[in-house]
Amino acid sequence: MKAQGIDVLSFAAGEPDFNTPEPICRAATEALQAGFTKYTASSGTPELKEAICAKLLRENGLRYEPAQIVASCGAKHSLYNALMVLLDPGDEVLLFAPYWMTYAEQIALAGGVPVVVRTSGDEGFVPDLEAVAAAITPRTRAILLNSPSNPTGAVFPRRVVEGLAELALRHDLWIVSDEIYERLVYGVRAVSPASLSQEVYDRTVTINGCSKSYAMTGWRIGFAAAPKAVAAAMSNFQDQVTSNPTSFAQKGAVAAFSLPEEAVETMRAEFEARRDLIVGLLRQIPGLKVPKPDGAFYAFPDVTAYLGGRIPNDAALCELLLEEARVATVPGSVFEGPGHLRLSYATGRKDIEEGVARIAEALAKIAP
Ligand SMILES: Cc1ncc(COP(=O)(O)O)c(C=O)c1O
């Protein structure tokens, strides 16, 4: 539609709309000009691994050494490496719906079986520990958590992370913790499971990267921090599949991890202001249930009041909003969260105001 010159406002982006901060770009440009364009160690340069260790200690209270770090081509890549080395065919992995769709696909690619535990908006999209315990079987191998969450923006409270960790200890499970949105939190802190105790640390793979915190999605730099044997297996696996993440992007990542706090804070504060704006505007639309997300950059309103009849489901509503309001959203069913829409607020405030006004106008014609 955009190519046809139609003015579509998009709430679909899964990435910050900011430019990568200048010092990061400069570090990569200088590396290119200095000829830093050859292979590096598959698991990343010693310099980058040191910078990642320093970041983990400073921001997460996690003590890792470089041999426990595998830098990769994005958190998505690290996640896949982790699942490939942790899972045997038929192993079950618990994940919490609504979830980022890549998880289920990667678990299946690794020969595993995704076992979905549902969460609800009424409970803030936080898993119920009894439901999690009930989903554990002799084949369960790992719990995968993503806090702050895409698509719900939920940040799991400490007691929930502790509860999940206890279950992992009791049933001898791995914890895979995707912390890619960790810096984008509003009035709360995300808890890294590995920080809870040595026993939990010993069974956790922490995954993170530069994409969301530093507006570096296209750079493709992520990492995993894990017990040594797991990190070594992930490094070996990566060695046969992709080798190192791009050399000069690694230099940019080193600069990112040494950026002054204010640079990330400016972006975080803007996302918080946008979250307040979009939640406030969506809550004025009759019939929508709009939880206030504590993290990431997504609103996940419940739109079931508008479904039925000629709009049977969230995908149909999405289609209608695109056709009639010229607003792009993502149906919740994509994330196993039917009856919802995901609206990314990684877009300017003016577009948020205009886009939600268009949605309100289109929904007024349907009436809840
Ligand atoms: C929950 C979650 N994890 C990981 C990623 C991917 O991060 P990266 O760009 O570092 O591969 C995304 C991207 O949308 C995401 O939403």
Ligand as a Chemical Component Dictionary entry (heavy atoms), coordinates in Angstrom:
data_LIG
# 
_chem_comp.id                   LIG 
_chem_comp.type                 NON-POLYMER 
_chem_comp.pdbx_formal_charge   0 
_chem_comp.three_letter_code    LIG 
# 
loop_
_chem_comp_atom.comp_id 
_chem_comp_atom.atom_id 
_chem_comp_atom.alt_atom_id 
_chem_comp_atom.type_symbol 
_chem_comp_atom.charge 
_chem_comp_atom.model_Cartn_x 
_chem_comp_atom.model_Cartn_y 
_chem_comp_atom.model_Cartn_z 
_chem_comp_atom.pdbx_ordinal 
LIG C1 C1 C 0 12.076 -11.447 22.203 1  
LIG C2 C2 C 0 13.099 -11.243 21.159 2  
LIG N1 N1 N 0 14.264 -11.903 21.261 3  
LIG C3 C3 C 0 15.223 -11.752 20.323 4  
LIG C4 C4 C 0 15.042 -10.930 19.237 5  
LIG C5 C5 C 0 16.102 -10.835 18.192 6  
LIG O1 O1 O 0 17.152 -10.047 18.557 7  
LIG P1 P1 P 0 18.414 -9.904  17.596 8  
LIG O2 O2 O 0 18.137 -8.774  16.672 9  
LIG O3 O3 O 0 19.539 -9.601  18.542 10 
LIG O4 O4 O 0 18.601 -11.193 16.898 11 
LIG C6 C6 C 0 13.845 -10.224 19.088 12 
LIG C7 C7 C 0 13.615 -9.367  17.918 13 
LIG O5 O5 O 0 12.539 -8.943  17.604 14 
LIG C8 C8 C 0 12.857 -10.380 20.081 15 
LIG O6 O6 O 0 11.693 -9.722  20.002 16 
# 
loop_
_chem_comp_bond.comp_id 
_chem_comp_bond.atom_id_1 
_chem_comp_bond.atom_id_2 
_chem_comp_bond.value_order 
_chem_comp_bond.pdbx_ordinal 
LIG C1 C2 SING 1  
LIG C2 N1 SING 2  
LIG C2 C8 DOUB 3  
LIG N1 C3 DOUB 4  
LIG C3 C4 SING 5  
LIG C4 C5 SING 6  
LIG C4 C6 DOUB 7  
LIG C5 O1 SING 8  
LIG O1 P1 SING 9  
LIG P1 O2 DOUB 10 
LIG P1 O3 SING 11 
LIG P1 O4 SING 12 
LIG C6 C7 SING 13 
LIG C6 C8 SING 14 
LIG C7 O5 DOUB 15 
LIG C8 O6 SING 16 
# 
